[in-house]
Amino acid sequence: MPKFDGELLSNKEKPVLKAGTVGQENIVSTDNNKALSIYNLVNKKSKKVTMSATLDKELVDKLKSLAIDLDSDVSKILSDMLTKLLFDVNIKEDNLIAYNERRKSKK
């Protein structure tokens, strides 16, 4: 069974984000040389909601397998991945309203 190797990312060029540069251990260095841990952002008290998504079976099986390897659960893994992926995305209230209206009309 494949193992997740977090060191693979450390050998590549670090991405430059609007807020700074991603360094080792998922620390974002800002222009003010302050360190912001993504781990702390994920683990801060926040409102949790359930959202369903339809995914390919192979992807779901990989997520389940990774969850067992990491002694975690799929929700936590997806939350960690999406937090890093969506770090620079700004929430637009108009888009949230439009999305919710679109979902209501499909039901």
Phi and psi in degrees as a GROMACS rama.xvg file:
@    title "Ramachandran Plot"
@    xaxis  label "Phi"
@    yaxis  label "Psi"
@TYPE xy
-65.8292  147.23  PRO-2
-107.216  147.232  LYS-3
-79.9623  124.875  PHE-4
-113.683  98.7223  ASP-5
-67.8238  -18.5328  GLY-6
-72.2017  -16.6852  GLU-7
-59.7095  -35.0258  LEU-8
-73.7407  -28.1175  LEU-9
-72.4229  -17.8478  SER-10
-85.5795  -10.1101  ASN-11
-97.2007  168.228  LYS-12
-64.4993  135.921  GLU-13
-76.0803  133.328  LYS-14
-70.2984  145.696  PRO-15
-97.8528  123.888  VAL-16
-106.989  167.69  LEU-17
-57.8033  -37.5283  LYS-18
-87.0849  -9.77308  ALA-19
152.613  -154.554  GLY-20
-119.012  137.124  THR-21
-77.2333  126.256  VAL-22
-110.654  -162.524  GLY-23
-66.6581  154.613  GLN-24
58.1151  30.7533  GLU-25
56.0829  38.1503  ASN-26
-98.4208  131.911  ILE-27
-98.7926  119.758  VAL-28
-91.7837  122.122  SER-29
-94.0383  174.205  THR-30
-61.6633  -25.5041  ASP-31
-87.2105  8.19803  ASN-32
59.8074  25.9981  ASN-33
-89.411  147.648  LYS-34
-105.404  133.9  ALA-35
-125.44  116.119  LEU-36
-86.7525  127.23  SER-37
-62.7683  -34.2231  ILE-38
-56.8142  -42.3288  TYR-39
-67.2361  -34.9022  ASN-40
-65.6823  -41.2396  LEU-41
-68.5219  -38.0385  VAL-42
-90.2277  0.352499  ASN-43
-70.0437  157.997  LYS-44
-65.9305  117.881  LYS-45
-142.144  158.679  SER-46
-73.4242  128.854  LYS-47
-99.9461  137.674  LYS-48
-131.229  157.503  VAL-49
-100.277  134.844  THR-50
-135.364  132.953  MET-51
-96.31  150.108  SER-52
-145.354  141.74  ALA-53
-97.2315  120.368  THR-54
-124.263  157.718  LEU-55
-61.5454  144.459  ASP-56
-57.2802  -41.6911  LYS-57
-61.3041  -40.7418  GLU-58
-65.0961  -42.7467  LEU-59
-62.9907  -42.9649  VAL-60
-62.3312  -39.2459  ASP-61
-65.1405  -41.4224  LYS-62
-63.508  -42.6557  LEU-63
-63.1182  -43.3925  LYS-64
-63.3221  -44.2637  SER-65
-63.5027  -37.9802  LEU-66
-60.3734  -41.1823  ALA-67
-67.7485  -44.3778  ILE-68
-59.3461  -37.8003  ASP-69
-92.6713  1.66134  LEU-70
52.0575  51.444  ASP-71
-135.717  -163.547  SER-72
-130.795  163.613  ASP-73
-60.7282  -40.8828  VAL-74
-58.8038  -44.5938  SER-75
-65.0649  -43.4311  LYS-76
-62.899  -47.5378  ILE-77
-63.4266  -40.4034  LEU-78
-61.3713  -44.0227  SER-79
-62.9903  -45.4152  ASP-80
-64.1851  -46.4351  MET-81
-69.5907  -32.3875  LEU-82
-60.8446  -43.7157  THR-83
-69.4955  -40.9917  LYS-84
-66.9578  -39.7291  LEU-85
-99.8729  16.0411  LEU-86
-52.8465  -42.6335  PHE-87
-92.2564  2.19545  ASP-88
-81.8747  129.623  VAL-89
-93.2587  137.23  ASN-90
-79.6397  126.809  ILE-91
-109.918  116.994  LYS-92
-57.5481  -39.4291  GLU-93
-61.1175  -39.0037  ASP-94
-67.5149  -38.0032  ASN-95
-63.1062  -43.2883  LEU-96
-63.5527  -45.2836  ILE-97
-62.479  -41.572  ALA-98
-63.5896  -46.583  TYR-99
-64.0167  -38.9614  ASN-100
-65.3511  -41.4836  GLU-101
-62.6496  -41.0513  ARG-102
-66.343  -37.7295  ARG-103
-64.2249  -39.6201  LYS-104
-71.5642  -21.6127  SER-105
-81.8191  -15.7367  LYS-106
